[in-house]
């Protein structure tokens, strides 16, 4: 336990940020799973719409520093490749 006021405040701030970051990461994973499910069901329009929402989520998370910018780019690229392959087949 911290005995210094500034460290107690720092601990409170860290806990708030930890919860906020975990919620943000969870929403990214959920959005990714929804896109994967739409691609599996071969629904072109829905998968494209969900991909746009996913890209928005992960871009804001990368901007805030929740995930690294290159991690965000990699995840966006891989999902976009799957969605584009789906549209190219049809």
C-alpha positions as a Markdown table, in Angstrom:
| # | Residue | x | y | z |
|---|---|---|---|---|
| 1 | Unk | 0.0 | 0.0 | 0.0 |
| 2 | Unk | 1.1 | 3.5 | -0.8 |
| 3 | Unk | 1.5 | 6.0 | 2.0 |
| 4 | Unk | 2.2 | 9.0 | -0.1 |
| 5 | Unk | -0.8 | 11.1 | -1.4 |
| 6 | Unk | 0.6 | 11.5 | -4.9 |
| 7 | Unk | 1.2 | 7.7 | -5.2 |
| 8 | Unk | -2.4 | 7.0 | -3.9 |
| 9 | Unk | -3.7 | 9.3 | -6.6 |
| 10 | Unk | -1.5 | 7.7 | -9.2 |
| 11 | Unk | -2.8 | 4.3 | -8.2 |
| 12 | Unk | -6.4 | 5.5 | -8.6 |
| 13 | Unk | -5.7 | 6.9 | -12.0 |
| 14 | Unk | -3.9 | 3.8 | -13.2 |
| 15 | Unk | -6.9 | 1.6 | -12.1 |
| 16 | Unk | -9.3 | 3.9 | -14.1 |
| 17 | Unk | -7.1 | 3.7 | -17.1 |
| 18 | Unk | -6.7 | 0.0 | -16.8 |
| 19 | Unk | -10.5 | -0.5 | -16.8 |
| 20 | Unk | -11.0 | 1.9 | -19.7 |
| 21 | Unk | -8.3 | 0.2 | -21.7 |
| 22 | Unk | -9.7 | -3.3 | -21.1 |
| 23 | Unk | -13.1 | -2.2 | -22.2 |
| 24 | Unk | -11.6 | -0.7 | -25.4 |
| 25 | Unk | -9.7 | -3.9 | -26.1 |
| 26 | Unk | -12.8 | -6.0 | -25.5 |
| 27 | Unk | -14.8 | -4.0 | -27.9 |
| 28 | Unk | -12.1 | -4.4 | -30.5 |
| 29 | Unk | -12.1 | -8.2 | -30.1 |
| 30 | Unk | -15.9 | -8.3 | -30.3 |
| 31 | Unk | -16.0 | -6.2 | -33.5 |
| 32 | Unk | -13.3 | -8.4 | -35.0 |
| 33 | Unk | -15.4 | -11.6 | -34.2 |
| 34 | Unk | -18.4 | -10.0 | -35.8 |
| 35 | Unk | -16.5 | -9.3 | -39.0 |
| 36 | Unk | -15.2 | -12.9 | -39.0 |
| 37 | Unk | -18.7 | -14.2 | -38.5 |
| 38 | Unk | -20.1 | -12.1 | -41.4 |
| 39 | Unk | -17.3 | -13.3 | -43.7 |
| 40 | Unk | -18.0 | -16.9 | -42.7 |
| 41 | Unk | -21.7 | -16.4 | -43.6 |
| 42 | Unk | -20.6 | -14.9 | -46.9 |
| 43 | Unk | -22.6 | -11.8 | -46.4 |
| 44 | Unk | -20.8 | -9.1 | -48.4 |
| 45 | Unk | -22.7 | -6.0 | -47.4 |
| 46 | Unk | -22.8 | -6.8 | -43.7 |
| 47 | Unk | -19.2 | -7.7 | -43.6 |
| 48 | Unk | -18.2 | -4.4 | -45.3 |
| 49 | Unk | -20.3 | -2.4 | -42.8 |
| 50 | Unk | -18.9 | -4.2 | -39.8 |
| 51 | Unk | -15.4 | -3.8 | -41.2 |
| 52 | Unk | -15.9 | 0.0 | -41.3 |
| 53 | Unk | -17.0 | 0.0 | -37.6 |
| 54 | Unk | -14.0 | -2.2 | -36.7 |
| 55 | Unk | -11.6 | 0.1 | -38.4 |
| 56 | Unk | -13.1 | 3.1 | -36.6 |
| 57 | Unk | -12.8 | 1.4 | -33.2 |
| 58 | Unk | -9.3 | 0.2 | -33.7 |
| 59 | Unk | -8.1 | 3.5 | -35.1 |
| 60 | Unk | -9.4 | 5.4 | -32.1 |
| 61 | Unk | -7.8 | 2.9 | -29.8 |
| 62 | Unk | -4.5 | 3.2 | -31.6 |
| 63 | Unk | -4.7 | 7.0 | -31.4 |
| 64 | Unk | -5.3 | 6.8 | -27.6 |
| 65 | Unk | -2.4 | 4.4 | -27.2 |
| 66 | Unk | -4.5 | 1.4 | -26.1 |
| 67 | Unk | -3.0 | -0.7 | -29.0 |
| 68 | Unk | 0.1 | 0.0 | -31.0 |
| 69 | Unk | -0.4 | 1.7 | -34.3 |
| 70 | Unk | 1.3 | -1.1 | -36.2 |
| 71 | Unk | -0.8 | -3.7 | -34.4 |
| 72 | Unk | -3.9 | -1.8 | -35.5 |
| 73 | Unk | -2.7 | -1.6 | -39.1 |
| 74 | Unk | -1.9 | -5.3 | -39.2 |
| 75 | Unk | -5.4 | -6.3 | -37.8 |
| 76 | Unk | -7.1 | -3.9 | -40.3 |
| 77 | Unk | -5.1 | -5.3 | -43.2 |
| 78 | Unk | -5.9 | -8.9 | -42.4 |
| 79 | Unk | -9.6 | -8.4 | -42.0 |
| 80 | Unk | -9.8 | -6.2 | -45.1 |
| 81 | Unk | -8.0 | -8.9 | -47.0 |
| 82 | Unk | -10.7 | -11.5 | -46.0 |
| 83 | Unk | -13.6 | -9.1 | -46.8 |
| 84 | Unk | -12.0 | -8.2 | -50.2 |
| 85 | Unk | -11.5 | -11.9 | -51.0 |
| 86 | Unk | -15.2 | -12.4 | -50.3 |
| 87 | Unk | -16.3 | -9.6 | -52.6 |
| 88 | Unk | -13.9 | -10.7 | -55.3 |
| 89 | Unk | -15.4 | -14.2 | -55.4 |
| 90 | Unk | -18.9 | -12.9 | -56.0 |
